[in-house]
Amino acid sequence: MQVCGIEFREDGNLIHNSYMPWATAFSVAFAVRCCIALVFLLAVCQVHGETERVRVLYIGEPMKSPLPFFVALINDPFFDLTPVQAFTYNLPAEIARRSVRRYMPRTYDGLTGYHTVTLIYADARLFSPQWKTWFSQAVLDGIGFTFSGQDVNRYDFLWEWLESTVGDVLPVERPWIPEIEVMMGEQPGSITVVKPNHPLMASLPWNDMGRHGNFFDCTQIDAKQGSETLAELVTPFGQKNPFLVWWEVGGGRSLAIMTRFSSDHRNADDPFYEWPYLGDFACNFHLFMAGREIPEDVEILHTVRTTWMESYLVKNMLVGSIDFISKLGGNPAPLEAMLKEVEEKLAKSRVLYLEYEFEESLELAERMVGDLGRVSAETVKVKDQVFLTIYLIEWSVLMSTGMVTGVVVWSLMVRRRLYKEAGSTRMSMV
């Protein structure tokens, strides 16, 4: 077979070039093989594209979000999180504006570089109409979008999201009533799952929530026609309010979580924030909004994430202890070497996690926890040695000081005869 004067065998190897020099023919053959290798590489990348981290633009009150919720996203290797403080409750508006100017993407292409955008109590007044148009257009172009927050009857700027172009892509809308009469604390509600077979709902043990499924108050809001309500908050009087609502719009999808995500005094009576699977809920719905597959191994995932979170806290404590030992004059090198091995196992566990090898990741995480225990024991041992050295030095200083002081006192008080005054001579004695 000849192509452009270059003769190939049936297996694709070059035989002869009728009008090109041998070196040029060799270059062409090499280029052909490079092209084949490039195509194969692209195919491999396409197959393993799921291992790419989910880029999340987290706008609102990340610093006040419940600790298990926000920390779970930070520690989960599935996610690359960019937090933007944009909530102005008990916070000067200028600080929020500065955060928005500094951390928000500057262009539309920068915004669409994220897989999903999450609004949690984000103040709509901080964003120009152009930004709101970008948000809605980005959803239509394929990104995921989550709107979360309650108290929409208290904060008018939350309604502004629903009444802007962003509201066009959200699955909820303002109720068709003159005023919302439900105030905080007047209508508590409990979670009732409506679509138990939905991938997001099936990924968590909603039926075993117990008291964690109760909320101090509900939000009156309507689900749009064409949307799908996954869960509701049902009041003691039987009134049903949407809790989780989503739909696909354009090339993307949007989700409304009509409850509070805040850890301050406003939700002190909501036990939902003590739910052990709250962090898993945060991770799973972000995976769902990014169009990723939600793993089915609920308990294994929960154990891995919890193990990482606990090891993260222990590791930070050990780092502080090792730094303290170093400042006291101890030798931190052996401890740092052991801690480096732990971090290497953590990195391998996270890689296996990204490859959906959850059992292997859990096994490595448990071994890492064992290593952390040994590092902790060794740290305590080194700390005791350092303190023993300090105690011995202090004891030696005190003893030597006491001995010197005793000698001086004995010399001045007991042996005073050595320093007697000379006797005086009187005239009467003559």
C-alpha positions as CSV (number, residue, x, y, z in Angstrom):
1,M,0.0,0.0,0.0
2,Q,1.3,3.5,-0.9
3,V,0.3,6.7,0.7
4,C,1.8,9.9,-0.8
5,G,4.6,7.9,-2.3
6,I,5.4,6.0,0.9
7,E,5.0,2.2,0.7
8,F,3.7,0.4,3.8
9,R,3.3,-3.3,4.6
10,E,-0.1,-4.5,5.7
11,D,1.1,-4.4,9.3
12,G,1.8,-0.7,8.9
13,N,5.6,-0.8,8.8
14,L,7.4,1.4,6.3
15,I,9.0,-0.4,3.3
16,H,10.0,2.1,0.7
17,N,9.6,5.7,-0.2
18,S,9.6,6.2,-4.0
19,Y,10.6,9.8,-4.1
20,M,11.7,10.9,-0.6
21,P,15.1,10.4,1.0
22,W,15.5,7.5,3.5
23,A,15.9,9.9,6.4
24,T,12.7,11.8,5.5
25,A,10.8,8.5,5.2
26,F,12.1,7.4,8.6
27,S,10.9,10.7,10.0
28,V,7.4,10.2,8.5
29,A,7.2,6.7,10.0
30,F,8.3,8.0,13.3
31,A,5.7,10.7,13.2
32,V,3.0,8.1,12.3
33,R,3.9,6.0,15.3
34,C,3.9,9.1,17.5
35,C,0.4,10.0,16.3
36,I,-0.8,6.4,17.1
37,A,0.7,6.7,20.6
38,L,-0.9,10.1,21.1
39,V,-4.3,8.7,20.1
40,F,-3.8,5.9,22.6
41,L,-2.8,8.3,25.3
42,L,-5.9,10.4,24.7
43,A,-8.1,7.3,24.9
44,V,-6.5,6.4,28.2
45,C,-7.1,9.9,29.5
46,Q,-10.7,9.7,28.4
47,V,-11.3,6.4,30.2
48,H,-9.7,7.7,33.5
49,G,-11.2,11.2,33.3
50,E,-13.3,10.4,36.4
51,T,-10.2,10.6,38.6
52,E,-10.1,14.4,37.9
53,R,-10.9,16.3,41.1
54,V,-14.1,18.2,41.2
55,R,-13.5,21.9,41.3
56,V,-16.0,23.6,43.6
57,L,-16.6,27.4,43.9
58,Y,-18.0,27.6,47.4
59,I,-19.6,31.1,47.9
60,G,-21.3,32.3,51.0
61,E,-20.3,31.7,54.6
62,P,-17.6,28.9,54.5
63,M,-16.2,30.1,57.8
64,K,-19.5,29.7,59.5
65,S,-20.7,26.5,57.9
66,P,-21.0,23.4,60.1
67,L,-17.6,22.0,60.8
68,P,-18.3,18.5,59.5
69,F,-19.8,19.9,56.3
70,F,-17.0,22.2,55.3
71,V,-14.0,20.2,56.6
72,A,-15.3,17.1,54.9
73,L,-15.1,18.9,51.5
74,I,-11.6,20.1,52.3
75,N,-10.3,16.7,53.3
76,D,-12.0,14.7,50.5
77,P,-9.6,14.2,47.6
78,F,-12.5,14.3,45.2
79,F,-12.7,18.0,45.6
80,D,-10.6,21.1,44.9
81,L,-12.4,23.8,46.9
82,T,-12.2,27.5,46.5
83,P,-14.1,29.3,49.4
84,V,-15.4,32.8,49.0
85,Q,-16.8,34.7,52.0
86,A,-19.9,36.5,50.7
87,F,-22.2,36.6,53.7
88,T,-22.7,40.0,55.4
89,Y,-24.6,38.9,58.6
90,N,-22.5,40.2,61.6
91,L,-19.7,41.0,59.1
92,P,-18.8,44.4,57.5
93,A,-19.9,44.5,53.9
94,E,-16.5,45.8,52.8
95,I,-14.8,42.7,54.0
96,A,-17.2,40.5,52.0
97,R,-16.8,42.8,48.9
98,R,-13.0,42.4,49.3
99,S,-13.3,38.7,49.5
100,V,-15.5,38.6,46.3
101,R,-13.1,40.8,44.4
102,R,-10.1,38.7,45.4
103,Y,-11.3,35.2,45.1
104,M,-14.0,35.2,42.5
105,P,-13.0,34.3,38.9
106,R,-12.5,37.5,36.8
107,T,-13.9,36.1,33.5
108,Y,-16.7,33.9,32.4
109,D,-14.2,31.3,31.2
110,G,-12.7,31.3,34.7
111,L,-16.2,30.6,36.1
112,T,-16.9,27.7,33.7
113,G,-13.6,26.2,34.7
114,Y,-15.4,25.0,37.9
115,H,-17.5,21.9,37.8
116,T,-20.0,23.1,40.3
117,V,-20.9,26.4,42.1
118,T,-22.4,26.4,45.6
119,L,-24.2,29.4,47.1
120,I,-24.7,29.2,50.9
121,Y,-26.2,32.4,52.3
122,A,-24.4,34.4,49.6
123,D,-25.4,38.1,49.6
124,A,-26.8,38.8,46.2
125,R,-26.1,42.5,46.6
126,L,-22.4,41.8,46.3
127,F,-22.8,40.5,42.8
128,S,-23.5,42.6,39.7
129,P,-26.2,41.7,37.2
130,Q,-23.4,40.6,34.9
131,W,-22.3,38.1,37.5
132,K,-25.8,36.8,38.0
133,T,-26.1,36.4,34.2
134,W,-22.8,34.5,34.2
135,F,-24.1,32.1,36.8
136,S,-27.3,31.3,35.0
137,Q,-25.5,31.0,31.6
138,A,-22.8,28.7,33.1
139,V,-25.6,26.3,34.3
140,L,-27.0,26.3,30.8
141,D,-23.5,25.5,29.5
142,G,-23.1,22.5,31.7
143,I,-21.9,23.2,35.3
144,G,-23.7,22.2,38.5
145,F,-25.3,24.9,40.7
146,T,-26.5,24.6,44.3
147,F,-28.6,27.2,46.1
148,S,-28.8,26.6,49.8
149,G,-30.0,28.6,52.8
150,Q,-33.1,29.2,54.7
151,D,-34.5,32.3,56.4
152,V,-35.4,33.7,52.9
153,N,-38.2,35.4,54.7
154,R,-35.6,37.2,57.0
155,Y,-33.0,38.2,54.4
156,D,-34.3,40.0,51.4
157,F,-31.0,39.5,49.5
158,L,-31.7,35.8,49.4
159,W,-35.0,36.5,47.5
160,E,-33.0,38.6,45.1
161,W,-31.3,35.4,43.8
162,L,-34.7,33.9,43.1
163,E,-35.9,37.1,41.4
164,S,-32.7,37.5,39.3
165,T,-31.6,35.6,36.2
166,V,-30.2,33.0,38.6
167,G,-33.8,32.2,39.6
168,D,-34.5,31.1,36.0
169,V,-32.2,28.1,36.4
170,L,-33.2,27.2,40.0
171,P,-35.8,24.4,40.6
172,V,-37.7,26.5,43.2
173,E,-39.5,29.8,43.2
174,R,-41.2,32.2,45.5
175,P,-44.6,31.1,46.7
176,W,-47.6,32.9,45.2
177,I,-48.7,34.5,48.4
178,P,-48.5,38.2,49.4
179,E,-46.3,37.7,52.5
180,I,-44.6,34.8,54.1
181,E,-46.1,34.5,57.6
182,V,-43.9,31.6,58.8
183,M,-41.2,32.9,61.2
184,M,-38.4,31.1,62.8
185,G,-39.5,28.5,65.4
186,E,-43.2,28.6,64.5
187,Q,-43.2,25.5,62.3
188,P,-40.6,22.8,63.0
189,G,-40.4,20.0,60.5
190,S,-38.8,16.6,60.0
191,I,-37.2,15.1,56.9
192,T,-39.3,12.7,54.8
193,V,-37.6,11.1,51.8
194,V,-39.8,11.3,48.6
195,K,-37.5,9.6,46.1
196,P,-35.6,6.9,48.0
197,N,-34.2,5.3,44.8
198,H,-32.6,8.5,43.5
199,P,-28.8,8.1,43.5
200,L,-28.3,11.0,45.9
201,M,-30.9,9.7,48.4
202,A,-29.8,6.0,48.0
203,S,-26.2,7.0,48.9
204,L,-27.1,7.9,52.6
205,P,-29.0,6.2,55.4
206,W,-31.8,8.7,55.6
207,N,-34.2,6.3,57.3
208,D,-31.9,5.9,60.3
209,M,-31.5,9.6,61.0
210,G,-33.7,9.5,64.2
211,R,-33.7,12.9,65.9
212,H,-31.1,14.2,63.4
213,G,-33.9,14.5,60.8
214,N,-35.7,17.3,62.8
215,F,-35.4,21.0,62.0
216,F,-36.3,23.9,64.2
217,D,-38.2,25.6,61.4
218,C,-39.1,25.3,57.7
219,T,-39.0,27.5,54.6
220,Q,-42.2,28.0,52.6
221,I,-41.1,27.7,48.9
222,D,-42.6,26.1,45.8
223,A,-40.9,23.6,43.5
224,K,-41.1,24.5,39.9
225,Q,-43.0,22.4,37.4
226,G,-40.6,19.9,35.8
227,S,-38.3,19.7,38.9
228,E,-38.0,16.7,41.1
229,T,-38.4,16.9,44.9
230,L,-36.2,14.4,46.6
231,A,-37.1,15.1,50.2
232,E,-39.6,17.3,52.1
233,L,-39.8,18.9,55.6
234,V,-43.2,17.9,57.1
235,T,-44.6,19.9,59.9
236,P,-46.5,18.4,62.8
237,F,-49.7,19.7,61.1
238,G,-48.9,17.8,57.9
239,Q,-47.8,20.8,55.8
240,K,-45.1,19.7,53.3
241,N,-42.2,22.0,52.4
242,P,-39.5,21.2,49.8
243,F,-36.2,20.3,51.3
244,L,-34.2,18.9,48.4
245,V,-35.2,19.8,44.9
246,W,-33.3,19.5,41.7
247,W,-33.7,19.5,37.9
248,E,-31.6,19.4,34.7
249,V,-31.7,22.7,32.9
250,G,-29.8,23.3,29.6
251,G,-26.6,21.3,29.7
252,G,-26.3,21.5,33.5
253,R,-28.3,20.9,36.7
254,S,-29.2,22.8,39.7
255,L,-30.2,21.8,43.3
256,A,-32.0,23.7,46.0
257,I,-31.4,22.8,49.7
258,M,-33.9,24.7,51.6
259,T,-32.4,24.7,55.1
260,R,-29.8,26.5,57.0
261,F,-26.1,25.7,56.8
262,S,-24.8,27.7,59.6
263,S,-23.2,26.9,62.9
264,D,-24.0,30.0,65.0
265,H,-26.8,30.5,67.5
266,R,-29.6,30.6,64.9
267,N,-29.6,26.8,64.6
268,A,-28.7,25.7,68.1
269,D,-31.8,23.5,68.2
270,D,-31.3,21.8,64.8
271,P,-29.8,18.3,65.5
272,F,-29.3,17.8,61.8
273,Y,-25.8,19.4,62.2
274,E,-24.9,16.6,64.6
275,W,-25.7,13.9,62.0
276,P,-22.7,11.6,61.6
277,Y,-23.3,11.5,57.8
278,L,-23.5,15.2,57.3
279,G,-20.0,15.3,55.8
280,D,-21.0,12.4,53.5
281,F,-24.1,14.4,52.4
282,A,-21.9,17.4,51.5
283,C,-19.5,15.3,49.5
284,N,-22.2,13.2,47.7
285,F,-24.4,16.1,46.6
286,H,-21.3,17.9,45.2
287,L,-20.4,14.8,43.3
288,F,-24.0,14.5,42.0
289,M,-24.0,18.2,40.9
290,A,-20.7,17.7,39.1
291,G,-22.2,14.8,37.2
292,R,-19.9,12.2,38.8
293,E,-20.9,8.8,39.9
294,I,-21.8,8.6,43.6
295,P,-20.1,5.5,45.1
296,E,-22.4,2.9,46.5
297,D,-20.2,1.7,49.4
298,V,-21.8,4.0,51.9
299,E,-20.3,2.6,55.1
300,I,-16.8,2.2,53.6
301,L,-16.8,5.7,52.3
302,H,-18.1,7.0,55.6
303,T,-15.3,5.1,57.5
304,V,-12.6,6.4,55.1
305,R,-13.7,10.0,55.4
306,T,-14.1,9.8,59.2
307,T,-10.6,8.2,59.5
308,W,-9.0,10.9,57.4
309,M,-10.7,13.6,59.4
310,E,-9.7,12.2,62.7
311,S,-6.1,11.5,61.5
312,Y,-6.0,15.1,60.2
313,L,-6.7,16.4,63.7
314,V,-4.2,14.0,65.3
315,K,-1.5,14.9,62.7
316,N,-1.9,18.6,63.4
317,M,-1.6,17.9,67.1
318,L,1.5,15.9,66.5
319,V,3.1,18.6,64.3
320,G,2.5,21.1,67.1
321,S,4.0,18.7,69.7
322,I,7.1,18.1,67.6
323,D,7.6,21.8,67.1
324,F,7.3,22.3,70.8
325,I,9.8,19.5,71.4
326,S,12.2,21.1,68.9
327,K,12.0,24.5,70.7
328,L,12.8,22.7,74.0
329,G,16.0,21.4,72.5
330,G,14.8,17.9,71.6
331,N,15.7,16.0,68.4
332,P,12.7,16.1,66.1
333,A,14.4,14.3,63.2
334,P,13.2,10.8,64.0
335,L,9.7,12.0,64.6
336,E,9.6,14.0,61.4
337,A,10.8,10.9,59.5
338,M,8.0,8.8,61.0
339,L,5.4,11.5,60.2
340,K,6.7,11.7,56.6
341,E,6.0,8.0,56.2
342,V,2.5,8.6,57.5
343,E,1.9,11.3,55.0
344,E,3.1,9.1,52.2
345,K,0.6,6.4,53.2
346,L,-2.1,9.1,53.4
347,A,-1.2,10.3,49.8
348,K,-1.4,6.7,48.6
349,S,-4.7,6.2,50.3
350,R,-6.1,9.3,48.6
351,V,-4.9,8.1,45.2
352,L,-6.6,4.8,45.7
353,Y,-9.7,6.7,46.8
354,L,-9.7,8.7,43.6
355,E,-9.5,5.5,41.6
356,Y,-12.6,4.2,43.4
357,E,-10.5,1.5,45.2
358,F,-12.2,2.2,48.5
359,E,-11.4,-1.0,50.3
360,E,-7.7,-0.7,49.6
361,S,-7.9,3.0,50.5
362,L,-9.5,2.1,53.8
363,E,-6.9,-0.6,54.5
364,L,-4.1,1.9,54.0
365,A,-5.9,4.5,56.0
366,E,-6.2,2.1,59.0
367,R,-2.5,1.3,58.7
368,M,-1.9,5.0,58.7
369,V,-3.9,5.4,61.9
370,G,-1.8,2.6,63.5
371,D,1.4,4.5,62.4
372,L,0.0,7.7,63.9
373,G,-0.5,5.9,67.2
374,R,3.2,4.8,67.1
375,V,4.3,8.3,66.2
376,S,2.2,9.6,69.1
377,A,3.7,7.2,71.5
378,E,7.2,8.0,70.3
379,T,6.4,11.7,70.6
380,V,5.3,11.3,74.2
381,K,8.5,9.3,74.9
382,V,10.7,12.0,73.4
383,K,8.8,14.6,75.2
384,D,9.3,12.8,78.5
385,Q,13.0,12.5,77.8
386,V,13.2,16.2,77.0
387,F,11.4,17.1,80.2
388,L,13.5,14.7,82.2
389,T,16.6,16.5,80.9
390,I,15.1,19.8,81.8
391,Y,14.1,18.5,85.3
392,L,17.7,17.2,85.8
393,I,19.2,20.5,84.7
394,E,16.8,22.5,87.0
395,W,17.5,20.1,89.9
396,S,21.3,20.4,89.4
397,V,21.0,24.2,89.3
398,L,18.9,24.3,92.4
399,M,21.1,21.8,94.2
400,S,24.3,23.6,93.3
401,T,22.8,26.9,94.2
402,G,21.6,25.5,97.5
403,M,25.0,24.0,98.2
404,V,26.8,27.3,97.5
405,T,24.3,29.2,99.6
406,G,24.7,26.7,102.4
407,V,28.5,27.0,102.4
408,V,28.3,30.8,102.4
409,V,25.7,30.8,105.2
410,W,27.7,28.2,107.2
411,S,30.9,30.2,106.7
412,L,29.2,33.5,107.7
413,M,27.0,32.3,110.6
414,V,28.7,29.2,112.1
415,R,32.3,30.1,111.6
416,R,31.9,33.7,112.8
417,R,34.8,33.2,115.2
418,L,37.1,33.5,112.2
419,Y,35.8,37.0,111.8
420,K,35.7,38.2,115.4
421,E,36.4,41.8,116.1
422,A,39.6,42.8,117.8
423,G,39.2,43.4,121.5
424,S,39.5,47.0,122.8
425,T,42.1,48.2,125.4
426,R,40.8,50.4,128.3
427,M,42.7,52.8,130.5
428,S,41.3,51.0,133.6
429,M,43.2,47.9,132.7
430,V,46.5,49.6,132.9
